[in-house]
Amino acid sequence: MRLKEGFVVYDLCGKKIVLAQGLANIDFNRVLSLSDSAAWLWEEARRQGDFTVESLAKALCDEYEITPADAQADVTELVAQWQQEGVCE
């Protein structure tokens, strides 16, 4: 998988959100809000380019004190959300 081009994480009043670049693409009814760890995973997915749930879960374990099983479950849920929102393919 990989993140689609044209989506950027913005910091809006201390909250991390994903929006399409360019004012014409902004739909404020569909703003994807990210926790700090989800924003970190977004940047990690961008860094990896082609990523898997497993590669992101491993990176999450390396960065945070989290069990592999919890990391796998959290990343699986997050990537499913990204797919549903259409920001990764």
PDB file of N, CA, C and O in Angstrom:
ATOM      1  N   MET A   1       0.839  -1.173   0.000  1.00  0.00           N
ATOM      2  CA  MET A   1       0.000   0.000   0.000  1.00  0.00           C
ATOM      3  C   MET A   1       0.883   1.235   0.000  1.00  0.00           C
ATOM      4  O   MET A   1       2.079   1.179   0.286  1.00  0.00           O
ATOM      5  N   ARG A   2       0.250   2.354  -0.331  1.00  0.00           N
ATOM      6  CA  ARG A   2       0.943   3.633  -0.207  1.00  0.00           C
ATOM      7  C   ARG A   2      -0.096   4.725  -0.041  1.00  0.00           C
ATOM      8  O   ARG A   2      -1.250   4.582  -0.445  1.00  0.00           O
ATOM      9  N   LEU A   3       0.345   5.831   0.569  1.00  0.00           N
ATOM     10  CA  LEU A   3      -0.531   6.982   0.714  1.00  0.00           C
ATOM     11  C   LEU A   3      -0.686   7.646  -0.649  1.00  0.00           C
ATOM     12  O   LEU A   3       0.276   7.734  -1.413  1.00  0.00           O
ATOM     13  N   LYS A   4      -1.880   8.106  -0.950  1.00  0.00           N
ATOM     14  CA  LYS A   4      -2.111   8.800  -2.206  1.00  0.00           C
ATOM     15  C   LYS A   4      -1.442  10.170  -2.163  1.00  0.00           C
ATOM     16  O   LYS A   4      -1.348  10.801  -1.110  1.00  0.00           O
ATOM     17  N   GLU A   5      -0.989  10.605  -3.309  1.00  0.00           N
ATOM     18  CA  GLU A   5      -0.391  11.939  -3.416  1.00  0.00           C
ATOM     19  C   GLU A   5      -1.474  12.998  -3.221  1.00  0.00           C
ATOM     20  O   GLU A   5      -2.649  12.766  -3.505  1.00  0.00           O
ATOM     21  N   GLY A   6      -1.060  14.151  -2.737  1.00  0.00           N
ATOM     22  CA  GLY A   6      -1.980  15.274  -2.632  1.00  0.00           C
ATOM     23  C   GLY A   6      -2.651  15.427  -1.285  1.00  0.00           C
ATOM     24  O   GLY A   6      -3.429  16.360  -1.087  1.00  0.00           O
ATOM     25  N   PHE A   7      -2.366  14.523  -0.347  1.00  0.00           N
ATOM     26  CA  PHE A   7      -2.913  14.648   0.996  1.00  0.00           C
ATOM     27  C   PHE A   7      -1.791  15.035   1.950  1.00  0.00           C
ATOM     28  O   PHE A   7      -0.694  14.477   1.899  1.00  0.00           O
ATOM     29  N   VAL A   8      -2.080  15.993   2.815  1.00  0.00           N
ATOM     30  CA  VAL A   8      -1.062  16.546   3.714  1.00  0.00           C
ATOM     31  C   VAL A   8      -1.634  16.624   5.122  1.00  0.00           C
ATOM     32  O   VAL A   8      -2.823  16.888   5.302  1.00  0.00           O
ATOM     33  N   VAL A   9      -0.782  16.394   6.122  1.00  0.00           N
ATOM     34  CA  VAL A   9      -1.170  16.578   7.514  1.00  0.00           C
ATOM     35  C   VAL A   9      -0.922  18.023   7.893  1.00  0.00           C
ATOM     36  O   VAL A   9       0.177  18.548   7.713  1.00  0.00           O
ATOM     37  N   TYR A  10      -1.950  18.655   8.416  1.00  0.00           N
ATOM     38  CA  TYR A  10      -1.851  20.035   8.894  1.00  0.00           C
ATOM     39  C   TYR A  10      -2.061  20.048  10.395  1.00  0.00           C
ATOM     40  O   TYR A  10      -2.762  19.198  10.944  1.00  0.00           O
ATOM     41  N   ASP A  11      -1.447  21.023  11.054  1.00  0.00           N
ATOM     42  CA  ASP A  11      -1.666  21.246  12.480  1.00  0.00           C
ATOM     43  C   ASP A  11      -2.641  22.410  12.586  1.00  0.00           C
ATOM     44  O   ASP A  11      -2.309  23.539  12.226  1.00  0.00           O
ATOM     45  N   LEU A  12      -3.834  22.138  13.077  1.00  0.00           N
ATOM     46  CA  LEU A  12      -4.875  23.146  13.198  1.00  0.00           C
ATOM     47  C   LEU A  12      -5.218  23.306  14.674  1.00  0.00           C
ATOM     48  O   LEU A  12      -5.938  22.492  15.252  1.00  0.00           O
ATOM     49  N   CYS A  13      -4.693  24.362  15.268  1.00  0.00           N
ATOM     50  CA  CYS A  13      -4.944  24.643  16.690  1.00  0.00           C
ATOM     51  C   CYS A  13      -4.541  23.455  17.568  1.00  0.00           C
ATOM     52  O   CYS A  13      -5.255  23.098  18.505  1.00  0.00           O
ATOM     53  N   GLY A  14      -3.405  22.855  17.261  1.00  0.00           N
ATOM     54  CA  GLY A  14      -2.899  21.737  18.050  1.00  0.00           C
ATOM     55  C   GLY A  14      -3.493  20.389  17.690  1.00  0.00           C
ATOM     56  O   GLY A  14      -3.127  19.381  18.295  1.00  0.00           O
ATOM     57  N   LYS A  15      -4.387  20.341  16.734  1.00  0.00           N
ATOM     58  CA  LYS A  15      -5.000  19.097  16.280  1.00  0.00           C
ATOM     59  C   LYS A  15      -4.447  18.752  14.909  1.00  0.00           C
ATOM     60  O   LYS A  15      -4.382  19.624  14.043  1.00  0.00           O
ATOM     61  N   LYS A  16      -4.050  17.516  14.687  1.00  0.00           N
ATOM     62  CA  LYS A  16      -3.516  17.067  13.402  1.00  0.00           C
ATOM     63  C   LYS A  16      -4.679  16.595  12.527  1.00  0.00           C
ATOM     64  O   LYS A  16      -5.488  15.766  12.943  1.00  0.00           O
ATOM     65  N   ILE A  17      -4.748  17.140  11.303  1.00  0.00           N
ATOM     66  CA  ILE A  17      -5.801  16.745  10.369  1.00  0.00           C
ATOM     67  C   ILE A  17      -5.194  16.490   8.997  1.00  0.00           C
ATOM     68  O   ILE A  17      -4.164  17.066   8.647  1.00  0.00           O
ATOM     69  N   VAL A  18      -5.839  15.626   8.224  1.00  0.00           N
ATOM     70  CA  VAL A  18      -5.412  15.332   6.861  1.00  0.00           C
ATOM     71  C   VAL A  18      -6.388  16.018   5.915  1.00  0.00           C
ATOM     72  O   VAL A  18      -7.603  15.847   6.018  1.00  0.00           O
ATOM     73  N   LEU A  19      -5.833  16.794   4.996  1.00  0.00           N
ATOM     74  CA  LEU A  19      -6.632  17.478   3.980  1.00  0.00           C
ATOM     75  C   LEU A  19      -5.957  17.320   2.628  1.00  0.00           C
ATOM     76  O   LEU A  19      -4.745  17.126   2.536  1.00  0.00           O
ATOM     77  N   ALA A  20      -6.760  17.408   1.592  1.00  0.00           N
ATOM     78  CA  ALA A  20      -6.217  17.426   0.237  1.00  0.00           C
ATOM     79  C   ALA A  20      -5.570  18.781   0.006  1.00  0.00           C
ATOM     80  O   ALA A  20      -6.079  19.803   0.465  1.00  0.00           O
ATOM     81  N   GLN A  21      -4.448  18.790  -0.706  1.00  0.00           N
ATOM     82  CA  GLN A  21      -3.781  20.051  -1.015  1.00  0.00           C
ATOM     83  C   GLN A  21      -4.641  20.858  -1.977  1.00  0.00           C
ATOM     84  O   GLN A  21      -5.338  20.303  -2.826  1.00  0.00           O
ATOM     85  N   GLY A  22      -4.581  22.161  -1.830  1.00  0.00           N
ATOM     86  CA  GLY A  22      -5.318  23.060  -2.721  1.00  0.00           C
ATOM     87  C   GLY A  22      -6.701  23.358  -2.191  1.00  0.00           C
ATOM     88  O   GLY A  22      -7.436  22.448  -1.808  1.00  0.00           O
ATOM     89  N   LEU A  23      -7.055  24.616  -2.167  1.00  0.00           N
ATOM     90  CA  LEU A  23      -8.335  25.029  -1.608  1.00  0.00           C
ATOM     91  C   LEU A  23      -9.520  24.395  -2.325  1.00  0.00           C
ATOM     92  O   LEU A  23     -10.551  24.146  -1.700  1.00  0.00           O
ATOM     93  N   ALA A  24      -9.399  24.132  -3.604  1.00  0.00           N
ATOM     94  CA  ALA A  24     -10.511  23.549  -4.353  1.00  0.00           C
ATOM     95  C   ALA A  24     -10.831  22.133  -3.891  1.00  0.00           C
ATOM     96  O   ALA A  24     -11.946  21.653  -4.094  1.00  0.00           O
ATOM     97  N   ASN A  25      -9.864  21.460  -3.273  1.00  0.00           N
ATOM     98  CA  ASN A  25     -10.047  20.076  -2.855  1.00  0.00           C
ATOM     99  C   ASN A  25     -10.517  19.921  -1.417  1.00  0.00           C
ATOM    100  O   ASN A  25     -10.806  18.805  -0.986  1.00  0.00           O
ATOM    101  N   ILE A  26     -10.600  21.009  -0.667  1.00  0.00           N
ATOM    102  CA  ILE A  26     -10.933  20.908   0.752  1.00  0.00           C
ATOM    103  C   ILE A  26     -12.429  20.721   0.919  1.00  0.00           C
ATOM    104  O   ILE A  26     -13.222  21.534   0.444  1.00  0.00           O
ATOM    105  N   ASP A  27     -12.806  19.659   1.588  1.00  0.00           N
ATOM    106  CA  ASP A  27     -14.187  19.369   1.950  1.00  0.00           C
ATOM    107  C   ASP A  27     -14.214  19.284   3.467  1.00  0.00           C
ATOM    108  O   ASP A  27     -13.842  18.258   4.036  1.00  0.00           O
ATOM    109  N   PHE A  28     -14.648  20.345   4.126  1.00  0.00           N
ATOM    110  CA  PHE A  28     -14.598  20.389   5.581  1.00  0.00           C
ATOM    111  C   PHE A  28     -15.616  19.462   6.235  1.00  0.00           C
ATOM    112  O   PHE A  28     -15.624  19.321   7.458  1.00  0.00           O
ATOM    113  N   ASN A  29     -16.470  18.830   5.442  1.00  0.00           N
ATOM    114  CA  ASN A  29     -17.373  17.817   5.981  1.00  0.00           C
ATOM    115  C   ASN A  29     -16.661  16.476   6.124  1.00  0.00           C
ATOM    116  O   ASN A  29     -17.165  15.579   6.800  1.00  0.00           O
ATOM    117  N   ARG A  30     -15.497  16.329   5.495  1.00  0.00           N
ATOM    118  CA  ARG A  30     -14.747  15.069   5.538  1.00  0.00           C
ATOM    119  C   ARG A  30     -13.307  15.338   5.939  1.00  0.00           C
ATOM    120  O   ARG A  30     -12.387  15.138   5.147  1.00  0.00           O
ATOM    121  N   VAL A  31     -13.117  15.785   7.157  1.00  0.00           N
ATOM    122  CA  VAL A  31     -11.785  16.049   7.683  1.00  0.00           C
ATOM    123  C   VAL A  31     -11.355  14.822   8.479  1.00  0.00           C
ATOM    124  O   VAL A  31     -12.093  14.341   9.340  1.00  0.00           O
ATOM    125  N   LEU A  32     -10.172  14.325   8.190  1.00  0.00           N
ATOM    126  CA  LEU A  32      -9.623  13.164   8.884  1.00  0.00           C
ATOM    127  C   LEU A  32      -8.728  13.660  10.001  1.00  0.00           C
ATOM    128  O   LEU A  32      -7.667  14.231   9.746  1.00  0.00           O
ATOM    129  N   SER A  33      -9.149  13.446  11.230  1.00  0.00           N
ATOM    130  CA  SER A  33      -8.387  13.885  12.397  1.00  0.00           C
ATOM    131  C   SER A  33      -7.477  12.751  12.853  1.00  0.00           C
ATOM    132  O   SER A  33      -7.880  11.588  12.851  1.00  0.00           O
ATOM    133  N   LEU A  34      -6.241  13.091  13.247  1.00  0.00           N
ATOM    134  CA  LEU A  34      -5.257  12.090  13.657  1.00  0.00           C
ATOM    135  C   LEU A  34      -4.781  12.347  15.079  1.00  0.00           C
ATOM    136  O   LEU A  34      -4.533  13.490  15.463  1.00  0.00           O
ATOM    137  N   SER A  35      -4.656  11.280  15.853  1.00  0.00           N
ATOM    138  CA  SER A  35      -3.996  11.379  17.149  1.00  0.00           C
ATOM    139  C   SER A  35      -2.503  11.581  16.896  1.00  0.00           C
ATOM    140  O   SER A  35      -2.045  11.494  15.757  1.00  0.00           O
ATOM    141  N   ASP A  36      -1.751  11.848  17.955  1.00  0.00           N
ATOM    142  CA  ASP A  36      -0.304  12.027  17.786  1.00  0.00           C
ATOM    143  C   ASP A  36       0.356  10.778  17.202  1.00  0.00           C
ATOM    144  O   ASP A  36       1.211  10.877  16.322  1.00  0.00           O
ATOM    145  N   SER A  37      -0.045   9.601  17.696  1.00  0.00           N
ATOM    146  CA  SER A  37       0.572   8.371  17.181  1.00  0.00           C
ATOM    147  C   SER A  37       0.111   8.090  15.754  1.00  0.00           C
ATOM    148  O   SER A  37       0.894   7.579  14.953  1.00  0.00           O
ATOM    149  N   ALA A  38      -1.132   8.407  15.414  1.00  0.00           N
ATOM    150  CA  ALA A  38      -1.607   8.225  14.037  1.00  0.00           C
ATOM    151  C   ALA A  38      -0.889   9.187  13.088  1.00  0.00           C
ATOM    152  O   ALA A  38      -0.565   8.826  11.957  1.00  0.00           O
ATOM    153  N   ALA A  39      -0.644  10.420  13.560  1.00  0.00           N
ATOM    154  CA  ALA A  39       0.114  11.379  12.738  1.00  0.00           C
ATOM    155  C   ALA A  39       1.539  10.885  12.538  1.00  0.00           C
ATOM    156  O   ALA A  39       2.109  11.035  11.458  1.00  0.00           O
ATOM    157  N   TRP A  40       2.113  10.294  13.584  1.00  0.00           N
ATOM    158  CA  TRP A  40       3.460   9.724  13.460  1.00  0.00           C
ATOM    159  C   TRP A  40       3.451   8.589  12.434  1.00  0.00           C
ATOM    160  O   TRP A  40       4.359   8.482  11.610  1.00  0.00           O
ATOM    161  N   LEU A  41       2.414   7.740  12.490  1.00  0.00           N
ATOM    162  CA  LEU A  41       2.303   6.641  11.529  1.00  0.00           C
ATOM    163  C   LEU A  41       2.110   7.154  10.112  1.00  0.00           C
ATOM    164  O   LEU A  41       2.613   6.554   9.162  1.00  0.00           O
ATOM    165  N   TRP A  42       1.387   8.257   9.962  1.00  0.00           N
ATOM    166  CA  TRP A  42       1.224   8.863   8.626  1.00  0.00           C
ATOM    167  C   TRP A  42       2.587   9.236   8.065  1.00  0.00           C
ATOM    168  O   TRP A  42       2.907   8.918   6.919  1.00  0.00           O
ATOM    169  N   GLU A  43       3.385   9.910   8.879  1.00  0.00           N
ATOM    170  CA  GLU A  43       4.717  10.318   8.426  1.00  0.00           C
ATOM    171  C   GLU A  43       5.597   9.104   8.156  1.00  0.00           C
ATOM    172  O   GLU A  43       6.396   9.114   7.220  1.00  0.00           O
ATOM    173  N   GLU A  44       5.458   8.064   8.964  1.00  0.00           N
ATOM    174  CA  GLU A  44       6.226   6.831   8.745  1.00  0.00           C
ATOM    175  C   GLU A  44       5.785   6.156   7.446  1.00  0.00           C
ATOM    176  O   GLU A  44       6.625   5.668   6.690  1.00  0.00           O
ATOM    177  N   ALA A  45       4.481   6.123   7.180  1.00  0.00           N
ATOM    178  CA  ALA A  45       3.985   5.548   5.926  1.00  0.00           C
ATOM    179  C   ALA A  45       4.508   6.346   4.742  1.00  0.00           C
ATOM    180  O   ALA A  45       4.888   5.770   3.722  1.00  0.00           O
ATOM    181  N   ARG A  46       4.530   7.655   4.867  1.00  0.00           N
ATOM    182  CA  ARG A  46       5.064   8.518   3.799  1.00  0.00           C
ATOM    183  C   ARG A  46       6.559   8.217   3.609  1.00  0.00           C
ATOM    184  O   ARG A  46       7.036   8.143   2.477  1.00  0.00           O
ATOM    185  N   ARG A  47       7.291   8.046   4.709  1.00  0.00           N
ATOM    186  CA  ARG A  47       8.734   7.766   4.638  1.00  0.00           C
ATOM    187  C   ARG A  47       8.991   6.411   3.976  1.00  0.00           C
ATOM    188  O   ARG A  47       9.900   6.271   3.158  1.00  0.00           O
ATOM    189  N   GLN A  48       8.173   5.413   4.343  1.00  0.00           N
ATOM    190  CA  GLN A  48       8.370   4.077   3.777  1.00  0.00           C
ATOM    191  C   GLN A  48       7.980   4.003   2.303  1.00  0.00           C
ATOM    192  O   GLN A  48       8.513   3.177   1.562  1.00  0.00           O
ATOM    193  N   GLY A  49       7.072   4.843   1.882  1.00  0.00           N
ATOM    194  CA  GLY A  49       6.588   4.760   0.502  1.00  0.00           C
ATOM    195  C   GLY A  49       5.610   3.613   0.380  1.00  0.00           C
ATOM    196  O   GLY A  49       4.434   3.769   0.711  1.00  0.00           O
ATOM    197  N   ASP A  50       6.065   2.472  -0.084  1.00  0.00           N
ATOM    198  CA  ASP A  50       5.239   1.266  -0.072  1.00  0.00           C
ATOM    199  C   ASP A  50       5.326   0.674   1.328  1.00  0.00           C
ATOM    200  O   ASP A  50       6.413   0.347   1.804  1.00  0.00           O
ATOM    201  N   PHE A  51       4.180   0.539   1.983  1.00  0.00           N
ATOM    202  CA  PHE A  51       4.171   0.029   3.352  1.00  0.00           C
ATOM    203  C   PHE A  51       3.163  -1.103   3.469  1.00  0.00           C
ATOM    204  O   PHE A  51       2.290  -1.283   2.620  1.00  0.00           O
ATOM    205  N   THR A  52       3.314  -1.853   4.540  1.00  0.00           N
ATOM    206  CA  THR A  52       2.343  -2.882   4.903  1.00  0.00           C
ATOM    207  C   THR A  52       1.901  -2.608   6.331  1.00  0.00           C
ATOM    208  O   THR A  52       2.536  -1.840   7.053  1.00  0.00           O
ATOM    209  N   VAL A  53       0.824  -3.233   6.723  1.00  0.00           N
ATOM    210  CA  VAL A  53       0.395  -3.131   8.116  1.00  0.00           C
ATOM    211  C   VAL A  53       1.520  -3.623   9.024  1.00  0.00           C
ATOM    212  O   VAL A  53       1.783  -3.040  10.076  1.00  0.00           O
ATOM    213  N   GLU A  54       2.172  -4.692   8.606  1.00  0.00           N
ATOM    214  CA  GLU A  54       3.245  -5.270   9.412  1.00  0.00           C
ATOM    215  C   GLU A  54       4.431  -4.313   9.554  1.00  0.00           C
ATOM    216  O   GLU A  54       4.999  -4.184  10.638  1.00  0.00           O
ATOM    217  N   SER A  55       4.805  -3.639   8.453  1.00  0.00           N
ATOM    218  CA  SER A  55       5.957  -2.727   8.527  1.00  0.00           C
ATOM    219  C   SER A  55       5.643  -1.523   9.403  1.00  0.00           C
ATOM    220  O   SER A  55       6.516  -1.038  10.124  1.00  0.00           O
ATOM    221  N   LEU A  56       4.402  -1.034   9.350  1.00  0.00           N
ATOM    222  CA  LEU A  56       4.025   0.081  10.218  1.00  0.00           C
ATOM    223  C   LEU A  56       3.906  -0.359  11.676  1.00  0.00           C
ATOM    224  O   LEU A  56       4.274   0.388  12.583  1.00  0.00           O
ATOM    225  N   ALA A  57       3.396  -1.564  11.904  1.00  0.00           N
ATOM    226  CA  ALA A  57       3.284  -2.069  13.275  1.00  0.00           C
ATOM    227  C   ALA A  57       4.665  -2.243  13.896  1.00  0.00           C
ATOM    228  O   ALA A  57       4.862  -1.923  15.068  1.00  0.00           O
ATOM    229  N   LYS A  58       5.612  -2.743  13.127  1.00  0.00           N
ATOM    230  CA  LYS A  58       6.976  -2.892  13.638  1.00  0.00           C
ATOM    231  C   LYS A  58       7.576  -1.526  13.973  1.00  0.00           C
ATOM    232  O   LYS A  58       8.200  -1.361  15.022  1.00  0.00           O
ATOM    233  N   ALA A  59       7.389  -0.558  13.092  1.00  0.00           N
ATOM    234  CA  ALA A  59       7.902   0.790  13.338  1.00  0.00           C
ATOM    235  C   ALA A  59       7.251   1.394  14.578  1.00  0.00           C
ATOM    236  O   ALA A  59       7.908   2.088  15.354  1.00  0.00           O
ATOM    237  N   LEU A  60       5.964   1.130  14.764  1.00  0.00           N
ATOM    238  CA  LEU A  60       5.257   1.636  15.939  1.00  0.00           C
ATOM    239  C   LEU A  60       5.835   1.039  17.217  1.00  0.00           C
ATOM    240  O   LEU A  60       6.006   1.742  18.213  1.00  0.00           O
ATOM    241  N   CYS A  61       6.136  -0.259  17.190  1.00  0.00           N
ATOM    242  CA  CYS A  61       6.765  -0.922  18.349  1.00  0.00           C
ATOM    243  C   CYS A  61       8.141  -0.342  18.642  1.00  0.00           C
ATOM    244  O   CYS A  61       8.527  -0.200  19.802  1.00  0.00           O
ATOM    245  N   ASP A  62       8.879  -0.008  17.587  1.00  0.00           N
ATOM    246  CA  ASP A  62      10.217   0.549  17.762  1.00  0.00           C
ATOM    247  C   ASP A  62      10.165   1.959  18.353  1.00  0.00           C
ATOM    248  O   ASP A  62      11.087   2.373  19.056  1.00  0.00           O
ATOM    249  N   GLU A  63       9.095   2.690  18.070  1.00  0.00           N
ATOM    250  CA  GLU A  63       8.987   4.089  18.509  1.00  0.00           C
ATOM    251  C   GLU A  63       8.295   4.241  19.869  1.00  0.00           C
ATOM    252  O   GLU A  63       8.677   5.089  20.676  1.00  0.00           O
ATOM    253  N   TYR A  64       7.287   3.422  20.108  1.00  0.00           N
ATOM    254  CA  TYR A  64       6.468   3.524  21.315  1.00  0.00           C
ATOM    255  C   TYR A  64       6.554   2.225  22.112  1.00  0.00           C
ATOM    256  O   TYR A  64       6.894   1.173  21.571  1.00  0.00           O
ATOM    257  N   GLU A  65       6.247   2.310  23.378  1.00  0.00           N
ATOM    258  CA  GLU A  65       6.182   1.114  24.218  1.00  0.00           C
ATOM    259  C   GLU A  65       4.811   0.487  24.037  1.00  0.00           C
ATOM    260  O   GLU A  65       3.861   0.818  24.747  1.00  0.00           O
ATOM    261  N   ILE A  66       4.723  -0.416  23.081  1.00  0.00           N
ATOM    262  CA  ILE A  66       3.464  -1.071  22.746  1.00  0.00           C
ATOM    263  C   ILE A  66       3.778  -2.507  22.345  1.00  0.00           C
ATOM    264  O   ILE A  66       4.814  -2.778  21.738  1.00  0.00           O
ATOM    265  N   THR A  67       2.886  -3.416  22.684  1.00  0.00           N
ATOM    266  CA  THR A  67       3.121  -4.821  22.336  1.00  0.00           C
ATOM    267  C   THR A  67       2.898  -5.017  20.841  1.00  0.00           C
ATOM    268  O   THR A  67       2.126  -4.281  20.227  1.00  0.00           O
ATOM    269  N   PRO A  68       3.565  -5.999  20.258  1.00  0.00           N
ATOM    270  CA  PRO A  68       3.343  -6.278  18.833  1.00  0.00           C
ATOM    271  C   PRO A  68       1.884  -6.552  18.498  1.00  0.00           C
ATOM    272  O   PRO A  68       1.402  -6.116  17.452  1.00  0.00           O
ATOM    273  N   ALA A  69       1.173  -7.263  19.363  1.00  0.00           N
ATOM    274  CA  ALA A  69      -0.240  -7.567  19.098  1.00  0.00           C
ATOM    275  C   ALA A  69      -1.083  -6.290  19.101  1.00  0.00           C
ATOM    276  O   ALA A  69      -1.941  -6.109  18.237  1.00  0.00           O
ATOM    277  N   ASP A  70      -0.839  -5.408  20.072  1.00  0.00           N
ATOM    278  CA  ASP A  70      -1.581  -4.144  20.122  1.00  0.00           C
ATOM    279  C   ASP A  70      -1.232  -3.264  18.926  1.00  0.00           C
ATOM    280  O   ASP A  70      -2.111  -2.632  18.341  1.00  0.00           O
ATOM    281  N   ALA A  71       0.045  -3.221  18.563  1.00  0.00           N
ATOM    282  CA  ALA A  71       0.470  -2.421  17.413  1.00  0.00           C
ATOM    283  C   ALA A  71      -0.200  -2.928  16.144  1.00  0.00           C
ATOM    284  O   ALA A  71      -0.694  -2.135  15.342  1.00  0.00           O
ATOM    285  N   GLN A  72      -0.220  -4.240  15.959  1.00  0.00           N
ATOM    286  CA  GLN A  72      -0.845  -4.842  14.776  1.00  0.00           C
ATOM    287  C   GLN A  72      -2.328  -4.473  14.716  1.00  0.00           C
ATOM    288  O   GLN A  72      -2.832  -4.088  13.661  1.00  0.00           O
ATOM    289  N   ALA A  73      -3.024  -4.593  15.852  1.00  0.00           N
ATOM    290  CA  ALA A  73      -4.459  -4.276  15.892  1.00  0.00           C
ATOM    291  C   ALA A  73      -4.705  -2.795  15.609  1.00  0.00           C
ATOM    292  O   ALA A  73      -5.599  -2.449  14.836  1.00  0.00           O
ATOM    293  N   ASP A  74      -3.916  -1.925  16.232  1.00  0.00           N
ATOM    294  CA  ASP A  74      -4.090  -0.482  16.047  1.00  0.00           C
ATOM    295  C   ASP A  74      -3.811  -0.062  14.607  1.00  0.00           C
ATOM    296  O   ASP A  74      -4.568   0.716  14.028  1.00  0.00           O
ATOM    297  N   VAL A  75      -2.729  -0.572  14.031  1.00  0.00           N
ATOM    298  CA  VAL A  75      -2.368  -0.205  12.656  1.00  0.00           C
ATOM    299  C   VAL A  75      -3.387  -0.769  11.675  1.00  0.00           C
ATOM    300  O   VAL A  75      -3.746  -0.095  10.709  1.00  0.00           O
ATOM    301  N   THR A  76      -3.854  -1.979  11.900  1.00  0.00           N
ATOM    302  CA  THR A  76      -4.886  -2.568  11.031  1.00  0.00           C
ATOM    303  C   THR A  76      -6.123  -1.681  11.009  1.00  0.00           C
ATOM    304  O   THR A  76      -6.676  -1.415   9.942  1.00  0.00           O
ATOM    305  N   GLU A  77      -6.558  -1.224  12.175  1.00  0.00           N
ATOM    306  CA  GLU A  77      -7.732  -0.352  12.269  1.00  0.00           C
ATOM    307  C   GLU A  77      -7.476   0.986  11.578  1.00  0.00           C
ATOM    308  O   GLU A  77      -8.333   1.484  10.847  1.00  0.00           O
ATOM    309  N   LEU A  78      -6.303   1.565  11.808  1.00  0.00           N
ATOM    310  CA  LEU A  78      -5.981   2.860  11.224  1.00  0.00           C
ATOM    311  C   LEU A  78      -5.893   2.785   9.699  1.00  0.00           C
ATOM    312  O   LEU A  78      -6.444   3.641   9.008  1.00  0.00           O
ATOM    313  N   VAL A  79      -5.216   1.787   9.178  1.00  0.00           N
ATOM    314  CA  VAL A  79      -5.078   1.648   7.722  1.00  0.00           C
ATOM    315  C   VAL A  79      -6.440   1.385   7.081  1.00  0.00           C
ATOM    316  O   VAL A  79      -6.703   1.873   5.982  1.00  0.00           O
ATOM    317  N   ALA A  80      -7.300   0.633   7.741  1.00  0.00           N
ATOM    318  CA  ALA A  80      -8.661   0.414   7.227  1.00  0.00           C
ATOM    319  C   ALA A  80      -9.410   1.742   7.143  1.00  0.00           C
ATOM    320  O   ALA A  80     -10.142   1.985   6.183  1.00  0.00           O
ATOM    321  N   GLN A  81      -9.228   2.596   8.139  1.00  0.00           N
ATOM    322  CA  GLN A  81      -9.852   3.919   8.118  1.00  0.00           C
ATOM    323  C   GLN A  81      -9.298   4.746   6.959  1.00  0.00           C
ATOM    324  O   GLN A  81     -10.056   5.405   6.246  1.00  0.00           O
ATOM    325  N   TRP A  82      -7.979   4.713   6.770  1.00  0.00           N
ATOM    326  CA  TRP A  82      -7.363   5.445   5.659  1.00  0.00           C
ATOM    327  C   TRP A  82      -7.917   4.966   4.324  1.00  0.00           C
ATOM    328  O   TRP A  82      -8.193   5.771   3.435  1.00  0.00           O
ATOM    329  N   GLN A  83      -8.078   3.648   4.187  1.00  0.00           N
ATOM    330  CA  GLN A  83      -8.618   3.106   2.944  1.00  0.00           C
ATOM    331  C   GLN A  83     -10.053   3.547   2.740  1.00  0.00           C
ATOM    332  O   GLN A  83     -10.442   3.911   1.630  1.00  0.00           O
ATOM    333  N   GLN A  84     -10.840   3.517   3.799  1.00  0.00           N
ATOM    334  CA  GLN A  84     -12.237   3.939   3.721  1.00  0.00           C
ATOM    335  C   GLN A  84     -12.340   5.413   3.333  1.00  0.00           C
ATOM    336  O   GLN A  84     -13.224   5.797   2.566  1.00  0.00           O
ATOM    337  N   GLU A  85     -11.439   6.233   3.861  1.00  0.00           N
ATOM    338  CA  GLU A  85     -11.444   7.664   3.551  1.00  0.00           C
ATOM    339  C   GLU A  85     -10.810   7.963   2.186  1.00  0.00           C
ATOM    340  O   GLU A  85     -10.900   9.090   1.697  1.00  0.00           O
ATOM    341  N   GLY A  86     -10.174   6.969   1.573  1.00  0.00           N
ATOM    342  CA  GLY A  86      -9.619   7.135   0.245  1.00  0.00           C
ATOM    343  C   GLY A  86      -8.284   7.842   0.205  1.00  0.00           C
ATOM    344  O   GLY A  86      -7.934   8.439  -0.812  1.00  0.00           O
ATOM    345  N   VAL A  87      -7.516   7.787   1.310  1.00  0.00           N
ATOM    346  CA  VAL A  87      -6.211   8.466   1.322  1.00  0.00           C
ATOM    347  C   VAL A  87      -5.047   7.510   1.097  1.00  0.00           C
ATOM    348  O   VAL A  87      -3.899   7.944   1.001  1.00  0.00           O
ATOM    349  N   CYS A  88      -5.334   6.213   1.012  1.00  0.00           N
ATOM    350  CA  CYS A  88      -4.266   5.260   0.668  1.00  0.00           C
ATOM    351  C   CYS A  88      -4.838   4.226  -0.289  1.00  0.00           C
ATOM    352  O   CYS A  88      -6.047   4.016  -0.384  1.00  0.00           O
ATOM    353  N   GLU A  89      -3.913   3.594  -0.988  1.00  0.00           N
ATOM    354  CA  GLU A  89      -4.304   2.589  -1.977  1.00  0.00           C
ATOM    355  C   GLU A  89      -3.403   1.388  -1.901  1.00  0.00           C
ATOM    356  O   GLU A  89      -3.580   0.435  -2.661  1.00  0.00           O
TER     357      GLU A  89
END
